[in-house]
Amino acid sequence: MGKSHYKLHFLIFLLLLFGAGEFVIAREPARILHVRLESAKTYMGYTRENKSEFWIDKDKMYRGRRNSIFISRQDMKVQWVVDTAKMTYSEYPIYKEREEKIKEDIHTFGQDYEPRFDWTQTELPKKTINGFDCVGIELNGIDDFADTRITLWICLINNIDKPGMINDLLLNSLSTPSEKEKVIRVLKDYKNPLLVKMEEQIENPIAPEIKLSIFLTTAENAIPPAGIFELPKNVKKLETK
């Protein structure tokens, strides 16, 4: 009798002894969205650079940046802000966003001016950025009190399940809601667009120039580190009002 027969008999013996239900094939942990961003924003002659890492699941989000961690847990209706240098954290409840926002006249006391730009749009030559093949769009907006130029680099062939989540991370860096609205309208012209890089330059005669550059270095579906959505060990809770 060959070795293969002995192995077969031994396997049958184990199945009879423990039952077939005891043998469970280990499944690979679910892959979720993993993103790394780099950005630089210049205002009043000072440039602030940032590197951020995100892990995003359907009801959880992790963001790491410098000496801070932000964790959002929709399943627990709570979010944590962790200072990894001081090993402390603050806890805040998650409330539903108000469906209606108060709209005030531009001349209302305390209301900042919100420009409404007239836009022109220009296509740029295609190029590859961090391994992503991109189409380019330049948007120029003119308003009575400010001019803006936004350059978008968009990847149209990608394996990301929900690129809109990544696009939102970049769009939230824009200086005004009207700029964000315009970029969203541009992205809607494409199927499954992934915003890889965005540059913004605002010129205002009564305020310092603003320059922003933000881009993807990583966008993938990956297995997250264990416990990424949990508080780090040995952090002390700060009392919040």
N, C-alpha and C positions, 0 to 999 in steps of 0.2 A: 504493500500500500504506500503510495507516494506522500510526500509532505503536504501537498495540496489537499488530500483527503483528510489528513489529520487536522488541518486548519478548519476545514468545513465542518467536521464533527465537533470541534471545540466551539465554533461559533454557534452551532445548533444547541449545544449544551448550555451556553450562556443565555441564549434566548429563552430556553425552557426554564432555566433557573431564575432569571430576573424578570422575564417578560419583555416583549418587544418594545413596550412603551417606555422602558427605562433608558433606552438608547436614544438620546436626543442629539441631533446634529447641531453643533454650535453655529449660530448665524452671525454674520459680520454685522457690526454696529451700523446703524443707518447713517448715510452720508448727508450732510447739511451744507448750507452755503458758507464758504470761507472767503473772506475778502481782506486784502491789505491795500491801504491808500497812503499816498504821500501828498503833502500839500505845502504851499508857501504863499503867505499873504503879506503884502507890503502896504503899509499905511503910515503916513507922516514920516517917511524915510526909514521905518523900522520893518524888517522882514521877520515874520514868525513862521518857522517850519515845524511840521508835525508829521508823525508816522502813526497810523492807526491800524489796528487789526480787529476784524469783526467775525463772529460766529453767529449765524442767524438760523433759528429754527422757526416752526410755525407759531409758537407762542412764547419764545424765549429769544433774547439777544444778549450777546457779550460784546463789549467794546473795550479794548486796551489801548491806552495812549500814555506815553511817558510814565509818570508815577501814579497813574489813576486807572481804575477799572470801573466801568458802568455795566451793570447787569439788570436787564428788564425781565421780569417774570409775570407775564400776563396770566398764567395759570394760577398764580398766587396773589395777583393784584398788588404787586409790590415791586419796587426797584431799589437797587443798592448802588451807592457811590463809594468806592473804596480808595483810600489813600494808601498805596503800597509802601510808601516811604515811612509813614507814621504808623502803619498797620492799624488804621482806624477805618470805620465805615459809618455812613449815614443811611437811614432807611426812610423811604417815602412811599405813600400809597399811590396807586395808579387810579386816576379818575377818568371818567369818560370825557372826551373833549366836548366842549360846548358846541352844539350844532349851529347856533346863531352867534355871529360875531357883531359887536357893536360897531356901527359905521358912523364916523363923524365927518363933518365938513372939514375941508382942508384948512380953513381959517379958525377951527376950534382951538382954543388954548391948549398947548401941550401936544398937539398932534404934529408928528413929523411929516414932512412933505414926501409924498410917494410919486415919483415920476411915472408918466405914461408915455412910453416911447413909441415913435413911428419907426418901423423896422424895415431894413433891407436885408436880403439874404443872398449869399454868394457861395457857390460850390468851390471847394479847394481840391487840389490833386490828392489822390489816394496815397496813404503811406502806412508803414507798419510801426506800431508803438508797443513796446514790451511784448512782442510776439503776436499782437492782435492786428489783423489787417483792417484798416479803417478808411471810411469815407470822411471827408472834412467839410464842415459848414462854418462860414463866418457870418455872424449876425451883427449888424450895426444899428443901434438905436439912438434916435435924436429926440430930445425933449427941450423945453424952454430953459431948464436950469441944469441939465446934465446930459452928457453923451456917454454911451457905453459900447464896448465891442466885446462880443463873446465868441470864442472859437471852440467848436465841438469836434471831437474825433470819435466816430461811432463805428463799432464793430457789428456787422450784420450776420456773420456766421459764427455762432458760439454754441457751447454745450451747456449753458447755464439754464436751469429750469425757469427761474423767475428773475430775469435781468432787471426788471423794474425796481426790485429792492435795492440793487446796486446803484441804479440811476438816481434813486432818491437820496442816497448818501452823498452823492456829488452835488445834486441840485440844492440841497439844504445849505450849501456853502455860499450860494449867490447872495448878493447884497440886497436885492429888492424882490418883492413878490411878482412884480410885472416881468422881470427877467425870467424868473422861474416859470411863469405861465407861458412865455414865448418858447422857451426850450422844450417844455412838455408838448406844445403844439407841433414843434418840429419833429420830435421823436415819434409822434403818432403817425407820421407819414411813412414810417418804416416798419417792417415786420420783425419782431423780436430784437429790437435794437439794444445794444450794450454800450453805454457811455464810458469810454476808456479814458478820455482826457478832456478837461474843460479849462479854458483860460478866460479870465474876465478883466477888463480894464475900464474903470469909470473915471471920467474927467468932469469936474464940477468947478465952476469959476469961484465959488465961495467956500470950497472945502478941499482938503488934500486929495490927491489922486489915490485910487484904490486899485491894486493889482492882485489877482489871484490866479494860482495855477494848482490844479488838483488832478491826480491821475491814479489809475489802477496799477499795482504791481503784481497782484494775485487775484484771480477770480476763478473759483473752482468749487466743485462739490466734493467734500472730504469728510473723513471720520474725525469728529472733534476729540480733543483731549478729555479724559475722564474728569468729571466734576467741573467742567468749564462754566456751567451755569449756577454753581454753588459759591457761597462765600468762601474765600480763602481761610485756611486754618489760622487760629490765634489772632484774629483781628478783633479789635474792641469797638463796641457800638458807641457812637456819639448820640447824645440826646438832641432831637430836632424839635423846633417849635411847630 
